[in-house]
């Protein structure tokens, strides 16, 4: 895979973006879809996610709703996600979360 990001001696990509000051959010998810209350700024291109329990997630605008047909995100994994906004693609401002099994928390950190 070709990348412009730095790599270590094993050719693993080294995350080169820093955490945005005051860019941490969390969503307490349950059997009803919930979205982040503070939108992602247009200059934020990447976020990192971590869930305490499995969750379904969906990206969109301030009306986005997650369903069981959306992306399954496992618990206990840190994962970088691009928010779009490149070459005509939409920039997502919100993420919605719906529990897959039990209630939990989805932690979101904006990167810049």
N, C-alpha and C positions, 0 to 999 in steps of 0.2 A: 504494500500500500504506500503510495506517495503522499508525503505530508510536508508542510512547511514548519510544523512544530518540532522542537528538539526531541531527540530520542536518546535512551540510555544505551549501555553496551550490549544489551540484549535486543535492541531495536524496538523497545517499548516506548510509546509516546509519553513524553513528560508534559503534564498539564502546565501551560504557560500563562494562563489567565489568573488574575488574583480575585479574591472575594471582594465584592463591592461593600464599602462601609455602609452600614444601615440597609443592606440588601438582603437581610434574612427574613423569611416568612415561614409560616406553618399553616397547614390546613388540618383541622380535626375532622376526619372522615368517618362516615357511618353509613346507614342504609339509605340515606338521602344524599344525592349529589351536592357537593359543596365546592365553591371556587375561591381562589385567593381574592381578598378584598382590595388589595393594592395592586394596580396593574404594573406590568413590566414596562419600563421606559423603552423607547424606541432604540436607544443606544446600547441596550443590553441584548447581546446576541446569544449568550449561553447561560444556562442555569444548571445547577447540580441538584439532584433529587435523592432523598433517602426516606424510606417508609418503615415505620415500626411494625406494620402488618401488611400483607398483600392488599393491593388496591388496583382499581381500574382508573386510568387517567385519560384525559382528552384535552387538547389545546384548542384555544379559540379566542373569542373576544369576551366582553363582559356579560354575555348571555350563555356561554358554553356550559353544557351539562354532560356529565359522564354517565355511561350506561354499562351494563355487563358485556356489551358488544365492543367496547373500546379496549385500548391496550392494557394488558395485564402487566403490572409492575410488582415484582417480588419484594418481600421484606428484607432488610439488612444489606442492601446493595446501594453503593454510591454510584450515580450515573449522570454523566454530562449530557445535556440535551440542547440542541440548537433551537432558537426561537424563530428562525426564518428571517425574512426581510431582505434576502439577496435576490438580485436579478428578477424582480417582479413577483417573487413569492411573498405571501402575506407575512407580516410580523405578528406573532401571537402575543397577546397582552395578558392572557389568563390561562390558568390550568384548573380543571375540575377533577375531583376525586370522589370515588365511590368504593366502599369496602368490598373486598372480594370474599372475605370470611368473617372477620371481626373488626370492630372499630379500631382506629389507630390514628397516627399522626404522620402527615407527609411534610417533611422538612424541605424547604426550598432555599437555595442560596444563589443569588445573582452573581455572575462573574463579569469582570470588565478587563 
